[in-house]
């Protein structure tokens, strides 16, 4: 079986760039968020991330959920780390990665 083609995702050079451009990525890591559940269910890269990084995924979800509930803060450095890992797990043949015109959605994780 051949390796899947990775769909390039937007790269954020700095934490500040990530915080400004990540849109709804942080919702992946809020346990009881409707948007988070929707993202986790429809984005195959999240399942791959969780499978490859089970301890980090679990710990980040617990911490992000706790921080968000307590004071609407988030663990931004670890969210950026998770994004960088997950961005390498988006495949060209994943659902919703191709636009109607066939081009790749380089902001798939930030929708």
C-alpha positions as CSV (number, residue, x, y, z in Angstrom):
1,X,0.0,0.0,0.0
2,X,1.4,3.4,-0.9
3,X,1.8,6.3,1.6
4,X,-1.0,8.9,1.5
5,X,-0.2,12.3,0.1
6,X,-0.2,14.9,2.8
7,X,-2.3,18.0,2.2
8,X,-0.2,21.0,3.2
9,X,-1.7,23.1,5.9
10,X,-1.1,26.7,6.8
11,X,2.2,27.1,8.8
12,X,2.4,29.5,11.7
13,X,5.9,30.7,12.3
14,X,5.2,32.3,15.7
15,X,2.8,31.6,18.6
16,X,1.3,35.0,18.0
17,X,0.6,34.1,14.3
18,X,-1.0,30.9,15.5
19,X,-3.2,32.6,18.0
20,X,-4.4,35.1,15.4
21,X,-4.9,32.6,12.6
22,X,-6.0,29.4,14.3
23,X,-9.7,30.4,14.2
24,X,-11.5,27.5,15.9
25,X,-8.7,24.9,16.2
26,X,-8.8,25.1,20.0
27,X,-12.3,23.7,20.0
28,X,-10.8,20.3,19.1
29,X,-9.6,20.2,22.7
30,X,-12.7,21.3,24.7
31,X,-14.4,18.1,25.9
32,X,-18.0,19.3,26.1
33,X,-17.9,21.7,23.2
34,X,-20.4,21.0,20.4
35,X,-18.0,22.5,17.9
36,X,-15.2,20.4,19.3
37,X,-17.2,17.2,19.0
38,X,-18.2,18.1,15.5
39,X,-14.5,18.7,14.6
40,X,-13.3,15.6,16.2
41,X,-15.9,13.5,14.5
42,X,-15.4,14.8,10.9
43,X,-11.6,15.5,10.8
44,X,-9.7,12.3,10.1
45,X,-6.4,14.0,11.1
46,X,-7.7,14.4,14.6
47,X,-8.2,10.7,14.9
48,X,-4.7,10.1,13.6
49,X,-3.3,12.6,16.0
50,X,-5.0,11.0,18.9
51,X,-3.9,7.5,17.9
52,X,-0.3,8.6,17.5
53,X,-0.2,10.9,20.6
54,X,-2.7,9.4,23.0
55,X,-1.1,10.8,26.2
56,X,-0.6,14.3,24.8
57,X,-4.1,14.4,23.3
58,X,-5.7,13.3,26.5
59,X,-3.7,15.6,28.7
60,X,-4.2,18.6,26.4
61,X,-7.9,18.1,26.3
62,X,-8.2,17.8,30.0
63,X,-6.0,20.9,30.6
64,X,-7.6,23.0,27.9
65,X,-11.1,22.1,29.1
66,X,-10.2,23.0,32.7
67,X,-8.5,26.2,31.8
68,X,-11.3,27.3,29.5
69,X,-14.0,26.5,32.1
70,X,-12.1,28.3,34.9
71,X,-11.1,31.5,33.2
72,X,-11.5,31.3,29.5
73,X,-7.7,30.9,29.1
74,X,-6.1,28.2,26.9
75,X,-2.7,26.4,26.8
76,X,-1.6,28.2,23.6
77,X,1.9,26.7,23.3
78,X,0.6,23.2,23.5
79,X,-2.3,23.9,21.1
80,X,0.3,25.1,18.6
81,X,2.3,22.0,19.2
82,X,-0.8,19.9,18.6
83,X,-1.6,21.9,15.4
84,X,1.9,21.3,14.1
85,X,1.6,17.6,14.7
86,X,-1.9,17.3,13.3
87,X,-1.1,19.4,10.2
88,X,1.2,16.6,9.0
89,X,-1.6,14.1,9.3
90,X,-4.1,15.7,6.9
91,X,-4.3,13.6,3.8
92,X,-5.3,14.8,0.3
93,X,-8.1,12.2,0.1
94,X,-9.7,13.1,3.5
95,X,-13.2,14.4,3.5
96,X,-13.6,18.1,2.9
97,X,-9.9,18.7,2.1
98,X,-10.6,19.3,-1.6
99,X,-12.7,22.3,-2.6
100,X,-15.3,22.2,-5.3
101,X,-12.7,23.2,-7.8
102,X,-10.4,20.4,-6.8
103,X,-7.8,22.6,-5.0
104,X,-6.6,21.7,-1.5
105,X,-7.9,23.5,1.5
106,X,-4.7,24.6,3.3
107,X,-6.8,25.9,6.3
108,X,-8.7,22.6,6.8
109,X,-7.7,22.5,10.5
110,X,-8.7,26.1,11.1
111,X,-12.3,26.0,9.9
